[in-house]
Amino acid sequence: MSKRITIYTSLLLLTVGIFWGCSTEKNTSLSRGYHNLTSYYNVYFNGRESYKGGMLRIDAGYQDNYSEILKPFKFSDESIARTVYPDMDKAIKKASKLVKLHSIKAKPKRKKGKKSKKEREFYAKSEYNNFVDDAYLLMGQAHFMKHDFMQAIQNFEYVIQNFPKEEVRYDAYLWLTRTYNEQANYVKAREYLDFIEGDKKFPKKLKGDLYITYADYYLKQAKFEESIPYLKKAVEFGRKKKDRVRYKFILAQIHQKLEQYPSATEMYSQVIKSNPPYEMAFNAQIRKASSFSTKYGSGDDLIKELTKMLKDDKNIEFQDQIYFALAEIAMKQGDTPQALEYYKLSAEKSVANTDQKASSFLAMADIYFKVPEYRNAQTYYDSTLYFIDPAYEG
């Protein structure tokens, strides 16, 4: 039975339901229609809307840290998860109510005579409400967003075990894999990823979700080279433009980290052309300059573009990053004195961005250490330690 219910059919089933009662012990076409209708419009729809509201809250409240490789999924941040507890609790409550009040496990009256394969499959079902599988998936997703991973696993496994013929099982497999990724259980995550990838019936519409989950699996383990093919496929199959642009930015960052500068420059250029939010466009421009290599040009055009950005009022709070990018170009051009001047300006302009201030001090400390001028190096290393995040790599 289709999950889409017309208005006419809905009104008819509602009327019938009132007269026939709503007992889930009855399993007829009319009772099934009634419970499907009330499940969706009275319960599931509201729970799903609450879940969507929480996801929008995560998207709006999460602050990307462009000084490190972006996370493919914003919900990985545990602090942001706490802000959506009310939304997710409501989604769980609605989904649980659907299962409790509208699950139909009673078998329908069997027809006499020989039965077709489709009819045999119908009578063999353990659940006759079309939305119960969706409710369990929704509960799992909501628990996942709260970072209640054990409860999420139970819900996803329930969907897989009890609805093996329904397409929703593939969603459950993906979310189960993401759960293991978040728990750093990479052996189990890889087991499911390989299983899904080898399933020829896997829906094309979910391929983008599969590939970015695969990329996340590698990124969480700092296996950057291995993540590249899956990020490229995620860009190709991603359903939303904003997600595809995000994946391109991550790709650019990885290419830059691996010193694959032409690829990084090309990918940052693609991000800029995609008209992303201003902060991402700005960071793409800055990092495009940072990925500059003298092997592929003089860098004069980049210097002109960055100098122009310094004069734009919108970039006043970002001047520290612009000066840092100019310093990076100067270093690659072999102009160390000019680079030091830019690094000093970067540190001076860094007010709220302590990560950038620490990076500027560290760059100057490294320069003086190599000269060597140990007194200056010590001064700037001390300044670095004062501002640096304890979690900074290295």
C-alpha positions, 0 to 999 in steps of 0.5 A, spaced: 500 500 500 502 506 498 504 511 503 501 517 499 494 518 501 489 522 498 484 527 501 478 523 499 481 517 501 483 520 508 476 523 509 473 516 507 478 512 512 477 517 518 469 516 517 470 509 517 475 508 523 470 512 527 464 507 526 469 501 526 473 503 532 480 503 532 482 497 535 489 494 532 486 487 533 482 488 527 487 487 520 482 489 514 484 493 508 479 499 512 483 498 519 489 498 516 488 504 512 485 508 518 491 507 522 496 509 516 492 515 516 492 517 523 499 515 524 501 519 519 497 526 520 496 525 527 503 523 530 509 521 525 508 528 521 509 532 527 515 528 530 518 529 523 517 536 523 520 537 530 526 533 528 527 537 522 526 543 526 532 540 530 536 539 524 535 546 522 537 549 529 544 545 528 545 548 521 544 555 524 548 554 530 554 550 528 560 555 527 565 552 523 573 552 524 576 554 518 583 553 521 582 545 521 579 541 516 571 541 516 567 536 518 562 533 513 557 532 518 555 538 523 552 534 528 558 530 530 559 536 535 557 534 541 556 541 544 551 543 538 547 536 540 545 539 547 541 545 544 536 540 540 534 535 546 527 538 546 526 537 539 529 530 539 525 528 545 519 530 542 520 526 535 522 520 540 515 521 543 511 522 537 514 516 534 514 512 540 506 514 540 505 511 533 508 504 535 504 504 541 497 506 538 498 504 531 502 498 530 498 492 527 501 485 528 494 481 528 494 477 521 489 479 516 484 473 514 487 469 509 483 468 502 482 461 500 485 457 494 492 458 491 496 464 493 501 468 489 508 470 491 506 477 493 500 474 497 504 470 501 509 475 502 503 479 505 501 474 509 508 473 512 509 480 514 510 481 522 507 489 521 502 492 517 502 499 519 506 502 513 509 508 518 512 503 524 518 502 520 519 510 519 517 511 526 523 506 529 528 510 524 526 517 526 527 514 533 534 512 532 535 518 528 533 523 534 537 519 539 543 519 534 542 527 534 542 527 542 549 522 542 545 517 545 548 512 541 547 505 544 539 507 544 540 509 536 543 502 535 538 499 538 533 502 533 537 502 527 538 494 528 530 493 529 529 496 522 534 492 519 532 486 522 524 487 522 523 490 515 528 486 511 524 487 504 523 495 505 527 500 502 528 504 509 533 498 511 538 502 507 537 508 511 538 504 517 544 501 515 547 508 513 545 511 520 548 505 523 554 506 520 555 513 522 553 511 529 559 506 529 563 512 526 562 517 531 563 511 537 570 510 533 568 503 532 571 503 525 572 495 524 564 495 525 563 501 521 567 498 515 563 492 515 557 495 514 560 500 509 563 494 505 556 490 505 552 496 503 557 498 497 556 491 495 548 491 495 546 491 488 539 494 490 542 500 494 538 506 492 541 511 487 538 516 491 542 514 497 549 514 494 551 521 496 549 519 503 553 513 502 559 516 499 560 522 504 559 517 510 565 513 507 569 519 507 567 521 514 570 514 516 577 515 513 577 523 515 575 521 522 582 516 522 586 522 519 586 517 512 586 523 508 588 520 501 583 515 502 578 520 503 579 523 496 575 518 492 569 518 496 569 526 497 569 526 489 563 521 489 559 525 494 560 531 490 557 528 484 551 524 487 550 529 493 542 532 493 543 539 496 547 544 493 550 547 499 552 540 501 556 539 495 559 546 496 561 543 503 564 537 500 568 541 495 571 545 500 573 539 504 576 536 498 580 543 497 583 543 504 585 535 504 589 537 497 592 543 500 594 539 506 597 533 502 601 539 498 597 537 492 597 545 490 594 545 483 588 541 485 587 545 492 587 551 488 582 549 482 577 546 488 577 553 492 576 556 485 570 552 484 567 553 491 568 561 490 564 560 483 558 556 487 556 562 491 557 560 498 555 563 504 560 569 505 564 566 510 566 560 506 567 564 500 572 568 504 576 562 507 576 559 500 579 565 497 584 566 503 586 558 502 587 559 495 592 564 496 595 559 501 595 554 496 599 558 491 606 555 489 611 559 485 611 553 480 605 555 477 605 563 477 608 569 480 603 570 485 602 577 483 594 576 482 593 573 488 597 579 492 592 584 488 586 580 490 588 580 497 590 587 498 583 589 495 580 585 500 584 588 506 580 595 503 573 592 504 569 594 510 566 587 510 573 584 512 575 588 517 574 582 522 578 578 517 584 582 516 588 577 521 587 572 516 588 576 510 595 578 512 597 571 514 595 569 507 600 575 504 605 572 509 605 565 506 605 568 499 611 572 501 615 566 504 614 562 498 617 567 494 623 567 498 621 574 501 622 572 509 623 580 511 616 581 508 613 575 510 615 577 518 612 584 517 605 580 514 605 575 520 606 581 525 600 585 522 596 578 522 598 578 530 596 585 531 589 584 527 587 578 531 583 580 537 577 575 537 581 569 533 586 567 538 587 561 533 590 565 528 594 569 533 597 563 535 599 561 528 602 567 526 606 567 532 608 560 531 610 562 524 615 567 526 618 563 532 619 558 526 623 563 522 627 565 527 629 558 530 631 557 523 636 563 522 638 562 528 636 567 532 634 563 539 632 569 543 626 572 538 624 565 537 623 563 544 619 570 545 614 568 539 614 560 542 612 563 549 607 567 545 604 561 541 603 557 548 599 563 551 594 563 545 594 556 542 589 551 543 591 545 547 588 540 542 592 543 536 596 538 532 603 538 534 
